[in-house]
Each structure stands twice: as C-alpha cells, then as structure tokens.
Amino acid sequence: MTAKHILLVDDDAALRPLIAEQLTAAGMQVTEAASMAEGLEKGLHQGPFDAMLLNSDLPDGDGGHLCRHLRAQGITCPIILLTAPGGPAPALAESGATGHIAKPFRLAMLLARLRDHLRQGQAATDQGLDLGPYRFHPGAKQLLAGTQKIRLTEKETQILRHLHGAGGQCVPRDALLDAVWGYADGITTHTLETHIYRLRRKIEPDPAQASLLVTEPGGYRLVV
C-alpha cells in the first residue's frame, strides 16, 4: 500500500519535527513547510497529498487563508487547521478546512484524528464526486452517468480534480499547469489547451459550445 503523503505547515521549529517524526513512524510520508508561502508552493507542486495539517498562525499569514488559496487551486484532500491555545474555533466553511485541532494536543490524538480524516476522505473519493450530469471517480479515472462510462487519462483526471476543488471558481491557466504538470520542461499553455479540448470532446454534449468545462478570462471553470 502506498504511504499516505501529508503536508505539514507549522513555523514551530520544536513541534514540527516531533509531529513529522510521529507521522513517519506511523508509515506516512511527510513534507514540511514553515511559512504560508512555502506551504503554498509545496502544496501545489510537491503533491498530490492525502491530507494537510496547517498551523492557524504563520509568520506570513494564517492557516485559514492558506487553506482558501489551496482550495481555489483545486486541492480537495482533507485539510486540518492546528489552532492556537484558547483561541476561537475557526470558521471551517469560510476557509474550506475539513476540521481543526486546538493546541496543545497529544501526538497520539493528532494521529488518531488524522487517520479518521484520511478514512473519510478516501470514502468520499471512492463514492465519487458530483460533476454536472456525471459521478466523478478520480481513483478509477472515470465519469459515470447512468450506463455511460467515460474513461479518463491521468492528466484529465488531475485537471478535473483541481477544477472541481475550486468550487465553481475560475482556476488560472498557469496555476492549473503548475498543479498538474509542475515544473516539467517543455510544458506550455498549448499543452493544457490540448487536454481541455480532448476533455470537452468526452464530456460536453456540444464541445464547440461548452457548458460544463467553460473558458474564463485567464483560465477555466467547472460549472457546478
């Protein structure tokens, strides 16, 4: 079984290694970041991640703001905010976070909560996501509509996952390129446009008049 990949964003130089050590001992792969900027860069380019742990108070921003940025760029995995001791509970719906854990916490409790979110996230993925008239199953790389089954390539699946995670908002072309292809040499907006063209031929009743995967100034949007 592939190790679960966790993004851990926390500027506490004493606590972060302890959390990472605990998660690694539990068989997980951990990518660490110490700031909002570093967390955003790694969150978009070093995934995919199965879950993210974001400190609510970072030196260059807050975890809720970082969570909103990640969701806007198509990140759909569980995101848990690590909140300050005695602070108010975060507005999860506003940030897009899946849950929160208040500091101080026992590492065993954090691990148990994380595993619970991972199970829920996997269950949601297995059950599929609503995407227009289709049920989108990223793990199986397919769309279902009644008896109709549309098979997707890996890149087509990633594109739809990122657009779906944006919740109906426009995702800029450059952000989509970075999220799906990273820093691969020779990848241009033409590559993305070619994949969008092929996707529309699969999912749109009339690809020339797209109604599900639409073009916006500077990017693309899924109508949800």
Buried (B, 14 or more C-beta within 10 A) or exposed (E): EEEBBBBBBBBBEEBBBEBBEBBEEBEBEBBBBBBBBBBBEBBBEEBBBBBBBBBBBBEBBBBBBBBBBBBBBBBBBBBBBBBEEEEEEBEBEEBBBBBBBBBEBEBEEBBEBBBEBBEEBBEEBEEBBEBBEBBBBBEBBBBBEEEEEBEBEEBBBBBBBBBBBBBEBBBBBEBBBBBBBEEEEEBEEEBBEEBBEBBBEBBBEEBEEBEBBBBEEEBBBBEB
